Amino acid sequence: MITFVYVVTSMEIDTIKDQVSTNLEKYITFSVNLLGVVISFGWILIIFGILKN
C-alpha cells in the first residue's frame, strides 16, 4: 500500500514538473519571439528614419 502511494505521488510530481517546464518553455519562446519582433521593428524604424533624412 505504501509503495503504491509512493508511486502515485512520484507520478503526480513528474506530471507537475512536466507542466511547469512546458509552460516555462512556452514563456521563453514567447519572450524570444517578442524580442525578435521588437528588434526587427526597431531596425525598420531606424532604416526608414535614415532614408527620410
CHARMM internal coordinates of N, CA and C (Angstrom, degrees):
IC EDIT
DIST 1 N 1 CA 1.4727
DIST 1 CA 1 C 1.5294
ANGL 1 N 1 CA 1 C 110.54
DIST 1 C 2 N 1.3322
ANGL 1 CA 1 C 2 N 116.73
DIHE 1 N 1 CA 1 C 2 N -45.93
DIST 2 N 2 CA 1.4674
ANGL 1 C 2 N 2 CA 121.22
DIHE 1 CA 1 C 2 N 2 CA -179.73
DIST 2 CA 2 C 1.5322
ANGL 2 N 2 CA 2 C 109.63
DIHE 1 C 2 N 2 CA 2 C -62.58
DIST 2 C 3 N 1.3392
ANGL 2 CA 2 C 3 N 116.15
DIHE 2 N 2 CA 2 C 3 N -42.19
DIST 3 N 3 CA 1.4615
ANGL 2 C 3 N 3 CA 121.24
DIHE 2 CA 2 C 3 N 3 CA 179.54
DIST 3 CA 3 C 1.5197
ANGL 3 N 3 CA 3 C 110.24
DIHE 2 C 3 N 3 CA 3 C -60.36
DIST 3 C 4 N 1.3343
ANGL 3 CA 3 C 4 N 116.24
DIHE 3 N 3 CA 3 C 4 N -43.11
DIST 4 N 4 CA 1.4623
ANGL 3 C 4 N 4 CA 122.07
DIHE 3 CA 3 C 4 N 4 CA 179.94
DIST 4 CA 4 C 1.5325
ANGL 4 N 4 CA 4 C 110.10
DIHE 3 C 4 N 4 CA 4 C -59.88
DIST 4 C 5 N 1.3326
ANGL 4 CA 4 C 5 N 116.34
DIHE 4 N 4 CA 4 C 5 N -47.38
DIST 5 N 5 CA 1.4696
ANGL 4 C 5 N 5 CA 121.85
DIHE 4 CA 4 C 5 N 5 CA 179.32
DIST 5 CA 5 C 1.5264
ANGL 5 N 5 CA 5 C 109.75
DIHE 4 C 5 N 5 CA 5 C -60.25
DIST 5 C 6 N 1.3358
ANGL 5 CA 5 C 6 N 116.13
DIHE 5 N 5 CA 5 C 6 N -43.08
DIST 6 N 6 CA 1.4594
ANGL 5 C 6 N 6 CA 120.95
DIHE 5 CA 5 C 6 N 6 CA -179.62
DIST 6 CA 6 C 1.5270
ANGL 6 N 6 CA 6 C 110.93
DIHE 5 C 6 N 6 CA 6 C -61.62
DIST 6 C 7 N 1.3285
ANGL 6 CA 6 C 7 N 116.55
DIHE 6 N 6 CA 6 C 7 N -45.62
DIST 7 N 7 CA 1.4677
ANGL 6 C 7 N 7 CA 121.45
DIHE 6 CA 6 C 7 N 7 CA -179.24
DIST 7 CA 7 C 1.5264
ANGL 7 N 7 CA 7 C 110.42
DIHE 6 C 7 N 7 CA 7 C -62.28
DIST 7 C 8 N 1.3365
ANGL 7 CA 7 C 8 N 116.85
DIHE 7 N 7 CA 7 C 8 N -46.31
DIST 8 N 8 CA 1.4637
ANGL 7 C 8 N 8 CA 121.55
DIHE 7 CA 7 C 8 N 8 CA -179.82
DIST 8 CA 8 C 1.5322
ANGL 8 N 8 CA 8 C 109.87
DIHE 7 C 8 N 8 CA 8 C -61.57
DIST 8 C 9 N 1.3317
ANGL 8 CA 8 C 9 N 116.36
DIHE 8 N 8 CA 8 C 9 N -44.63
DIST 9 N 9 CA 1.4659
ANGL 8 C 9 N 9 CA 121.02
DIHE 8 CA 8 C 9 N 9 CA -179.25
DIST 9 CA 9 C 1.5199
ANGL 9 N 9 CA 9 C 110.83
DIHE 8 C 9 N 9 CA 9 C -62.43
DIST 9 C 10 N 1.3363
ANGL 9 CA 9 C 10 N 117.65
DIHE 9 N 9 CA 9 C 10 N -45.41
DIST 10 N 10 CA 1.4695
ANGL 9 C 10 N 10 CA 120.52
DIHE 9 CA 9 C 10 N 10 CA -179.36
DIST 10 CA 10 C 1.5245
ANGL 10 N 10 CA 10 C 110.28
DIHE 9 C 10 N 10 CA 10 C -65.84
DIST 10 C 11 N 1.3400
ANGL 10 CA 10 C 11 N 117.71
DIHE 10 N 10 CA 10 C 11 N -34.20
DIST 11 N 11 CA 1.4591
ANGL 10 C 11 N 11 CA 120.78
DIHE 10 CA 10 C 11 N 11 CA 176.53
DIST 11 CA 11 C 1.5258
ANGL 11 N 11 CA 11 C 109.78
DIHE 10 C 11 N 11 CA 11 C -65.24
DIST 11 C 12 N 1.3227
ANGL 11 CA 11 C 12 N 116.74
DIHE 11 N 11 CA 11 C 12 N -43.55
DIST 12 N 12 CA 1.4674
ANGL 11 C 12 N 12 CA 121.59
DIHE 11 CA 11 C 12 N 12 CA 178.46
DIST 12 CA 12 C 1.5260
ANGL 12 N 12 CA 12 C 109.81
DIHE 11 C 12 N 12 CA 12 C -59.46
DIST 12 C 13 N 1.3187
ANGL 12 CA 12 C 13 N 116.88
DIHE 12 N 12 CA 12 C 13 N -45.69
DIST 13 N 13 CA 1.4673
ANGL 12 C 13 N 13 CA 122.18
DIHE 12 CA 12 C 13 N 13 CA -178.45
DIST 13 CA 13 C 1.5302
ANGL 13 N 13 CA 13 C 109.82
DIHE 12 C 13 N 13 CA 13 C -61.88
DIST 13 C 14 N 1.3465
ANGL 13 CA 13 C 14 N 116.56
DIHE 13 N 13 CA 13 C 14 N -43.54
DIST 14 N 14 CA 1.4691
ANGL 13 C 14 N 14 CA 120.54
DIHE 13 CA 13 C 14 N 14 CA 178.39
DIST 14 CA 14 C 1.5222
ANGL 14 N 14 CA 14 C 110.75
DIHE 13 C 14 N 14 CA 14 C -60.94
DIST 14 C 15 N 1.3365
ANGL 14 CA 14 C 15 N 116.20
DIHE 14 N 14 CA 14 C 15 N -42.32
DIST 15 N 15 CA 1.4658
ANGL 14 C 15 N 15 CA 120.90
DIHE 14 CA 14 C 15 N 15 CA 179.82
DIST 15 CA 15 C 1.5210
ANGL 15 N 15 CA 15 C 109.73
DIHE 14 C 15 N 15 CA 15 C -61.51
DIST 15 C 16 N 1.3313
ANGL 15 CA 15 C 16 N 116.44
DIHE 15 N 15 CA 15 C 16 N -44.90
DIST 16 N 16 CA 1.4699
ANGL 15 C 16 N 16 CA 121.08
DIHE 15 CA 15 C 16 N 16 CA 179.97
DIST 16 CA 16 C 1.5296
ANGL 16 N 16 CA 16 C 109.59
DIHE 15 C 16 N 16 CA 16 C -62.48
DIST 16 C 17 N 1.3360
ANGL 16 CA 16 C 17 N 116.97
DIHE 16 N 16 CA 16 C 17 N -43.78
DIST 17 N 17 CA 1.4725
ANGL 16 C 17 N 17 CA 121.10
DIHE 16 CA 16 C 17 N 17 CA 178.64
DIST 17 CA 17 C 1.5166
ANGL 17 N 17 CA 17 C 110.37
DIHE 16 C 17 N 17 CA 17 C -59.24
DIST 17 C 18 N 1.3454
ANGL 17 CA 17 C 18 N 116.15
DIHE 17 N 17 CA 17 C 18 N -44.53
DIST 18 N 18 CA 1.4657
ANGL 17 C 18 N 18 CA 120.64
DIHE 17 CA 17 C 18 N 18 CA 179.09
DIST 18 CA 18 C 1.5161
ANGL 18 N 18 CA 18 C 110.60
DIHE 17 C 18 N 18 CA 18 C -59.72
DIST 18 C 19 N 1.3298
ANGL 18 CA 18 C 19 N 117.36
DIHE 18 N 18 CA 18 C 19 N -45.41
DIST 19 N 19 CA 1.4634
ANGL 18 C 19 N 19 CA 121.46
DIHE 18 CA 18 C 19 N 19 CA -179.38
DIST 19 CA 19 C 1.5200
ANGL 19 N 19 CA 19 C 110.60
DIHE 18 C 19 N 19 CA 19 C -62.51
DIST 19 C 20 N 1.3197
ANGL 19 CA 19 C 20 N 117.03
DIHE 19 N 19 CA 19 C 20 N -44.18
DIST 20 N 20 CA 1.4637
ANGL 19 C 20 N 20 CA 121.53
DIHE 19 CA 19 C 20 N 20 CA -179.02
DIST 20 CA 20 C 1.5238
ANGL 20 N 20 CA 20 C 110.17
DIHE 19 C 20 N 20 CA 20 C -62.97
DIST 20 C 21 N 1.3373
ANGL 20 CA 20 C 21 N 117.10
DIHE 20 N 20 CA 20 C 21 N -47.12
DIST 21 N 21 CA 1.4638
ANGL 20 C 21 N 21 CA 120.12
DIHE 20 CA 20 C 21 N 21 CA -178.46
DIST 21 CA 21 C 1.5271
ANGL 21 N 21 CA 21 C 110.71
DIHE 20 C 21 N 21 CA 21 C -65.61
DIST 21 C 22 N 1.3249
ANGL 21 CA 21 C 22 N 117.20
DIHE 21 N 21 CA 21 C 22 N -36.27
DIST 22 N 22 CA 1.4691
ANGL 21 C 22 N 22 CA 120.91
DIHE 21 CA 21 C 22 N 22 CA 178.18
DIST 22 CA 22 C 1.5223
ANGL 22 N 22 CA 22 C 109.49
DIHE 21 C 22 N 22 CA 22 C -64.11
DIST 22 C 23 N 1.3291
ANGL 22 CA 22 C 23 N 117.07
DIHE 22 N 22 CA 22 C 23 N -46.47
DIST 23 N 23 CA 1.4680
ANGL 22 C 23 N 23 CA 121.33
DIHE 22 CA 22 C 23 N 23 CA 179.09
DIST 23 CA 23 C 1.5165
ANGL 23 N 23 CA 23 C 110.26
DIHE 22 C 23 N 23 CA 23 C -61.96
DIST 23 C 24 N 1.3353
ANGL 23 CA 23 C 24 N 116.00
DIHE 23 N 23 CA 23 C 24 N -40.41
DIST 24 N 24 CA 1.4598
ANGL 23 C 24 N 24 CA 121.06
DIHE 23 CA 23 C 24 N 24 CA -179.49
DIST 24 CA 24 C 1.5279
ANGL 24 N 24 CA 24 C 109.71
DIHE 23 C 24 N 24 CA 24 C -64.05
DIST 24 C 25 N 1.3397
ANGL 24 CA 24 C 25 N 116.38
DIHE 24 N 24 CA 24 C 25 N -43.84
DIST 25 N 25 CA 1.4662
ANGL 24 C 25 N 25 CA 120.77
DIHE 24 CA 24 C 25 N 25 CA 178.92
DIST 25 CA 25 C 1.5238
ANGL 25 N 25 CA 25 C 110.28
DIHE 24 C 25 N 25 CA 25 C -61.74
DIST 25 C 26 N 1.3439
ANGL 25 CA 25 C 26 N 116.95
DIHE 25 N 25 CA 25 C 26 N -43.68
DIST 26 N 26 CA 1.4637
ANGL 25 C 26 N 26 CA 121.37
DIHE 25 CA 25 C 26 N 26 CA 178.52
DIST 26 CA 26 C 1.5240
ANGL 26 N 26 CA 26 C 109.61
DIHE 25 C 26 N 26 CA 26 C -59.69
DIST 26 C 27 N 1.3450
ANGL 26 CA 26 C 27 N 116.12
DIHE 26 N 26 CA 26 C 27 N -44.56
DIST 27 N 27 CA 1.4629
ANGL 26 C 27 N 27 CA 121.01
DIHE 26 CA 26 C 27 N 27 CA -178.02
DIST 27 CA 27 C 1.5259
ANGL 27 N 27 CA 27 C 110.72
DIHE 26 C 27 N 27 CA 27 C -63.81
DIST 27 C 28 N 1.3484
ANGL 27 CA 27 C 28 N 116.07
DIHE 27 N 27 CA 27 C 28 N -44.25
DIST 28 N 28 CA 1.4654
ANGL 27 C 28 N 28 CA 120.82
DIHE 27 CA 27 C 28 N 28 CA -179.66
DIST 28 CA 28 C 1.5253
ANGL 28 N 28 CA 28 C 109.99
DIHE 27 C 28 N 28 CA 28 C -64.10
DIST 28 C 29 N 1.3421
ANGL 28 CA 28 C 29 N 116.28
DIHE 28 N 28 CA 28 C 29 N -45.52
DIST 29 N 29 CA 1.4668
ANGL 28 C 29 N 29 CA 120.90
DIHE 28 CA 28 C 29 N 29 CA 179.16
DIST 29 CA 29 C 1.5160
ANGL 29 N 29 CA 29 C 110.11
DIHE 28 C 29 N 29 CA 29 C -59.38
DIST 29 C 30 N 1.3385
ANGL 29 CA 29 C 30 N 116.16
DIHE 29 N 29 CA 29 C 30 N -45.07
DIST 30 N 30 CA 1.4598
ANGL 29 C 30 N 30 CA 121.48
DIHE 29 CA 29 C 30 N 30 CA 179.63
DIST 30 CA 30 C 1.5245
ANGL 30 N 30 CA 30 C 110.39
DIHE 29 C 30 N 30 CA 30 C -60.95
DIST 30 C 31 N 1.3390
ANGL 30 CA 30 C 31 N 116.78
DIHE 30 N 30 CA 30 C 31 N -45.14
DIST 31 N 31 CA 1.4657
ANGL 30 C 31 N 31 CA 121.52
DIHE 30 CA 30 C 31 N 31 CA -178.89
DIST 31 CA 31 C 1.5232
ANGL 31 N 31 CA 31 C 110.73
DIHE 30 C 31 N 31 CA 31 C -61.90
DIST 31 C 32 N 1.3468
ANGL 31 CA 31 C 32 N 116.24
DIHE 31 N 31 CA 31 C 32 N -44.43
DIST 32 N 32 CA 1.4642
ANGL 31 C 32 N 32 CA 120.96
DIHE 31 CA 31 C 32 N 32 CA -179.02
DIST 32 CA 32 C 1.5218
ANGL 32 N 32 CA 32 C 110.12
DIHE 31 C 32 N 32 CA 32 C -64.19
DIST 32 C 33 N 1.3390
ANGL 32 CA 32 C 33 N 116.54
DIHE 32 N 32 CA 32 C 33 N -43.68
DIST 33 N 33 CA 1.4710
ANGL 32 C 33 N 33 CA 120.46
DIHE 32 CA 32 C 33 N 33 CA 179.07
DIST 33 CA 33 C 1.5214
ANGL 33 N 33 CA 33 C 110.15
DIHE 32 C 33 N 33 CA 33 C -62.46
DIST 33 C 34 N 1.3318
ANGL 33 CA 33 C 34 N 116.33
DIHE 33 N 33 CA 33 C 34 N -43.66
DIST 34 N 34 CA 1.4586
ANGL 33 C 34 N 34 CA 121.29
DIHE 33 CA 33 C 34 N 34 CA -179.42
DIST 34 CA 34 C 1.5311
ANGL 34 N 34 CA 34 C 109.63
DIHE 33 C 34 N 34 CA 34 C -61.68
DIST 34 C 35 N 1.3238
ANGL 34 CA 34 C 35 N 115.77
DIHE 34 N 34 CA 34 C 35 N -43.58
DIST 35 N 35 CA 1.4601
ANGL 34 C 35 N 35 CA 121.43
DIHE 34 CA 34 C 35 N 35 CA 179.51
DIST 35 CA 35 C 1.5225
ANGL 35 N 35 CA 35 C 109.78
DIHE 34 C 35 N 35 CA 35 C -61.45
DIST 35 C 36 N 1.3440
ANGL 35 CA 35 C 36 N 115.92
DIHE 35 N 35 CA 35 C 36 N -43.81
DIST 36 N 36 CA 1.4611
ANGL 35 C 36 N 36 CA 121.09
DIHE 35 CA 35 C 36 N 36 CA 178.58
DIST 36 CA 36 C 1.5193
ANGL 36 N 36 CA 36 C 111.45
DIHE 35 C 36 N 36 CA 36 C -59.58
DIST 36 C 37 N 1.3296
ANGL 36 CA 36 C 37 N 116.42
DIHE 36 N 36 CA 36 C 37 N -43.70
DIST 37 N 37 CA 1.4686
ANGL 36 C 37 N 37 CA 121.40
DIHE 36 CA 36 C 37 N 37 CA 179.81
DIST 37 CA 37 C 1.5272
ANGL 37 N 37 CA 37 C 109.75
DIHE 36 C 37 N 37 CA 37 C -63.37
DIST 37 C 38 N 1.3288
ANGL 37 CA 37 C 38 N 116.40
DIHE 37 N 37 CA 37 C 38 N -45.93
DIST 38 N 38 CA 1.4676
ANGL 37 C 38 N 38 CA 120.86
DIHE 37 CA 37 C 38 N 38 CA -179.23
DIST 38 CA 38 C 1.5261
ANGL 38 N 38 CA 38 C 110.64
DIHE 37 C 38 N 38 CA 38 C -61.02
DIST 38 C 39 N 1.3322
ANGL 38 CA 38 C 39 N 117.00
DIHE 38 N 38 CA 38 C 39 N -44.55
DIST 39 N 39 CA 1.4667
ANGL 38 C 39 N 39 CA 121.38
DIHE 38 CA 38 C 39 N 39 CA -179.82
DIST 39 CA 39 C 1.5296
ANGL 39 N 39 CA 39 C 110.21
DIHE 38 C 39 N 39 CA 39 C -63.61
DIST 39 C 40 N 1.3490
ANGL 39 CA 39 C 40 N 115.94
DIHE 39 N 39 CA 39 C 40 N -46.00
DIST 40 N 40 CA 1.4695
ANGL 39 C 40 N 40 CA 120.10
DIHE 39 CA 39 C 40 N 40 CA 179.06
DIST 40 CA 40 C 1.5198
ANGL 40 N 40 CA 40 C 110.27
DIHE 39 C 40 N 40 CA 40 C -59.13
DIST 40 C 41 N 1.3291
ANGL 40 CA 40 C 41 N 116.13
DIHE 40 N 40 CA 40 C 41 N -45.35
DIST 41 N 41 CA 1.4638
ANGL 40 C 41 N 41 CA 121.69
DIHE 40 CA 40 C 41 N 41 CA -179.34
DIST 41 CA 41 C 1.5223
ANGL 41 N 41 CA 41 C 110.06
DIHE 40 C 41 N 41 CA 41 C -62.39
DIST 41 C 42 N 1.3377
ANGL 41 CA 41 C 42 N 115.83
DIHE 41 N 41 CA 41 C 42 N -41.41
DIST 42 N 42 CA 1.4634
ANGL 41 C 42 N 42 CA 121.09
DIHE 41 CA 41 C 42 N 42 CA 178.03
DIST 42 CA 42 C 1.5196
ANGL 42 N 42 CA 42 C 111.42
DIHE 41 C 42 N 42 CA 42 C -60.56
DIST 42 C 43 N 1.3597
ANGL 42 CA 42 C 43 N 116.39
DIHE 42 N 42 CA 42 C 43 N -43.85
DIST 43 N 43 CA 1.4622
ANGL 42 C 43 N 43 CA 120.79
DIHE 42 CA 42 C 43 N 43 CA 179.04
DIST 43 CA 43 C 1.5121
ANGL 43 N 43 CA 43 C 110.66
DIHE 42 C 43 N 43 CA 43 C -62.78
DIST 43 C 44 N 1.3442
ANGL 43 CA 43 C 44 N 116.84
DIHE 43 N 43 CA 43 C 44 N -42.85
DIST 44 N 44 CA 1.4709
ANGL 43 C 44 N 44 CA 121.15
DIHE 43 CA 43 C 44 N 44 CA 179.56
DIST 44 CA 44 C 1.5290
ANGL 44 N 44 CA 44 C 109.36
DIHE 43 C 44 N 44 CA 44 C -59.70
DIST 44 C 45 N 1.3303
ANGL 44 CA 44 C 45 N 116.40
DIHE 44 N 44 CA 44 C 45 N -45.18
DIST 45 N 45 CA 1.4673
ANGL 44 C 45 N 45 CA 120.23
DIHE 44 CA 44 C 45 N 45 CA 179.70
DIST 45 CA 45 C 1.5198
ANGL 45 N 45 CA 45 C 111.24
DIHE 44 C 45 N 45 CA 45 C -62.33
DIST 45 C 46 N 1.3506
ANGL 45 CA 45 C 46 N 116.38
DIHE 45 N 45 CA 45 C 46 N -41.65
DIST 46 N 46 CA 1.4565
ANGL 45 C 46 N 46 CA 121.04
DIHE 45 CA 45 C 46 N 46 CA -179.44
DIST 46 CA 46 C 1.5325
ANGL 46 N 46 CA 46 C 109.97
DIHE 45 C 46 N 46 CA 46 C -64.06
DIST 46 C 47 N 1.3447
ANGL 46 CA 46 C 47 N 116.83
DIHE 46 N 46 CA 46 C 47 N -46.16
DIST 47 N 47 CA 1.4609
ANGL 46 C 47 N 47 CA 121.73
DIHE 46 CA 46 C 47 N 47 CA -178.85
DIST 47 CA 47 C 1.5360
ANGL 47 N 47 CA 47 C 110.24
DIHE 46 C 47 N 47 CA 47 C -62.18
DIST 47 C 48 N 1.3522
ANGL 47 CA 47 C 48 N 116.46
DIHE 47 N 47 CA 47 C 48 N -45.72
DIST 48 N 48 CA 1.4547
ANGL 47 C 48 N 48 CA 119.81
DIHE 47 CA 47 C 48 N 48 CA 178.68
DIST 48 CA 48 C 1.5269
ANGL 48 N 48 CA 48 C 110.95
DIHE 47 C 48 N 48 CA 48 C -62.96
DIST 48 C 49 N 1.3274
ANGL 48 CA 48 C 49 N 116.16
DIHE 48 N 48 CA 48 C 49 N -37.09
DIST 49 N 49 CA 1.4580
ANGL 48 C 49 N 49 CA 120.86
DIHE 48 CA 48 C 49 N 49 CA 178.09
DIST 49 CA 49 C 1.5128
ANGL 49 N 49 CA 49 C 111.17
DIHE 48 C 49 N 49 CA 49 C -62.94
DIST 49 C 50 N 1.3404
ANGL 49 CA 49 C 50 N 116.70
DIHE 49 N 49 CA 49 C 50 N -42.08
DIST 50 N 50 CA 1.4706
ANGL 49 C 50 N 50 CA 121.52
DIHE 49 CA 49 C 50 N 50 CA 179.40
DIST 50 CA 50 C 1.5309
ANGL 50 N 50 CA 50 C 109.76
DIHE 49 C 50 N 50 CA 50 C -66.35
DIST 50 C 51 N 1.3455
ANGL 50 CA 50 C 51 N 116.82
DIHE 50 N 50 CA 50 C 51 N -42.90
DIST 51 N 51 CA 1.4590
ANGL 50 C 51 N 51 CA 121.23
DIHE 50 CA 50 C 51 N 51 CA -178.62
DIST 51 CA 51 C 1.5196
ANGL 51 N 51 CA 51 C 111.39
DIHE 50 C 51 N 51 CA 51 C -63.80
DIST 51 C 52 N 1.3443
ANGL 51 CA 51 C 52 N 116.19
DIHE 51 N 51 CA 51 C 52 N -39.40
DIST 52 N 52 CA 1.4661
ANGL 51 C 52 N 52 CA 119.89
DIHE 51 CA 51 C 52 N 52 CA -179.32
DIST 52 CA 52 C 1.5164
ANGL 52 N 52 CA 52 C 110.75
DIHE 51 C 52 N 52 CA 52 C -66.12
DIST 52 C 53 N 1.3369
ANGL 52 CA 52 C 53 N 116.82
DIHE 52 N 52 CA 52 C 53 N -36.74
DIST 53 N 53 CA 1.4619
ANGL 52 C 53 N 53 CA 119.94
DIHE 52 CA 52 C 53 N 53 CA 179.37
DIST 53 CA 53 C 1.5293
ANGL 53 N 53 CA 53 C 108.05
DIHE 52 C 53 N 53 CA 53 C -76.64
END
COOR INIT
IC SEED 1 N 1 CA 1 C
IC BUILD
